[in-house]
């Protein structure tokens, strides 16, 4: 490989803390690596394992989950629920042939612009070192009804 | 299930993509024409256009026009953060008779152009995000904003000048106001001051009339010595639980004669008065300061003989007599309030000067903080307004050290905004009251208010010394006879370029402003965020400076950042107006991002029931399915994530929408 590998990353951020931080990085004109594509959800507790696996299956080399600091969740404890899910999922990822390091959960507060930059830069570098994710057989992860729905619309 | 069918009557969807230049903010980095060309190639995109400022009137008109002309059924705007203009473009959609939720905002400014170094990379990222949104928007459903009635009434948390002013404005407008103050009296820091800069108005003369108006106002209920312990509900419909701490004097029975204080077994005040920062003394039964509102004494169980031994002759009870106002058995009382809006005005704390041992606070008795000197200067303070050293003598020379705990990377980086001006004020008062030589040690003088620079000029005329330099240390180490038994300030005078030693009798530390020590807990209580340094975060630093990210909760005063009194009062008025704008509506519209449960797929496993943080889901025993109580749902989506069969979903964040967005963001991007 003569050309440097540029990973594709998905960041799923909660509306109140980590997405606000991502906005703040922008308003502060702080630069970071362009590899990450950010998806907004209301709460990190909305992020289910299937969503993360779907991202890997769709070609992501890494998935970053951003939530509020412990105790700061806008919905009381959605971030703890995210933590539980991510911890469990990380144990299962090797069975799919995915290194657990490809999934990262971080608490990033609404005013933590610098931390956001560091997290994204650090994660990008980490996944760059890991190299591309090569899934042998993409597992079928989504409920069938949705699977059909998606393909019907996109191929239409 | 999906919006694809429900909103298009069987016709293929027609998406309009509108890409904003935001002047050069986006277009300076992202190659917008290239992105427009790319957008035109995406499935179902009927039209893609660019414009310099999409949020401007012509931009909005263009979108409306195109919706009609091209028969668009879905709308995509790639511009700034949804936190800024999502509402704007939803309105555009609905004015052009598209359901406003068949719209998706793509944030290519904060998340792309402003954070990406390379123009090509930024362009590619913008394309990917637009592709993601174009895929997502196919699955959007038509939604209606949820509408709820707004309850009257407002809780104001914090009875300083911010809370007082906001409460009065709203009460005068006819709103029911509950003013919650955790100290025994309202008044806050302002009640502690002697004079206010730059006009040298007596703080009490301008504040106490407002305090008594608050007390007498038929629309205001003052809950003093009380704290908010629980907040639930949502905009327009908050439930606030307030704990009234026992003051052991029944507020309703007390007439404010203070005979109980006279009759206390302690003939002389013996215990440090918290309001005087320990400089003055009080009895176990006391009012913190003469103008306190409510004018009701309280008993401190730590020092009261009756509480400690149970063997007090109870002079206070006898003095109160038939009024029977003393109640040693008073307990915490919980008051439940239902209101439409909340103003948080919890104010600030001053920097703890003992964190900087080289300034000698807590080591040398004649090193004071600015706030302590306010009490010494105050006519109702511990010394009756006379400035005396600990040995009872008047100081001959005074050094005032600016920026203690401000503009310092070892403590707080921010400028506390008020210290320069209050230092000047104290310098003036010191000179006036004691005739002492006064030295100001400053980094920069910041006097950017109406009449402030003129006040600084006046001080220069008055012969106060100004030495530019950050003080290295305060010590009692004398090198010359002149320095014996005095405090020596060692400083580099940066204007003459040499180190000086200046002996003084009294040192005043101009301590900076900090968030309240429990600011973090307060943010959790009200579900608001903190910005850097734990100051409460406004919704937008310029355009929504008194709103928070939590709808219906507003900020006033120094809890949001260091502020002087004029700014605090102005902000309190602004917060009051915002709340009135809310509570005077009969109905409030709330983002319809609630959950919904499709009974057809629900297996009745009840996982969601236990996970919902608001107990908004219950189990229907007859139908054997989970049912959502929609008004209680605040839209976190935890149930949707946990549901094993996909029956629980969240509007605006449905599975298909998120799957489509993720796939769109990834597939084909190199």
Interface residues (C-beta under 8 A of the other chain):
Chain A: X6 X8 X10 X16 X17 X20 X22 X23 X25 X26 X27 X29 X30 X31 X32 X34 X37 X38 X39 X40 X41 X42 X43 X45 X46 X47 X48 X51 X54 X55 X58 X59 X60 X71 X72 X74 X75 X76 X77 X78 X81 X85 X109 X110 X111 X142 X143 X145 X146 X149 X150 X153 X154 X156
Chain B: X1 X2 X4 X12 X43 X81 X82 X83 X107 X109 X110 X111 X112 X114 X115 X116 X117 X118 X121 X122 X124 X125 X128 X129 X132 X135 X138 X139 X520 X523 X524 X527 X529 X530 X531 X532 X537 X549 X550 X593 X611 X613 X634 X635 X636 X637 X638 X640 X641 X642 X645 X646 X650 X653 X655 X656 X658 X659 X660 X661 X662 X663 X665 X666 X667 X669 X670
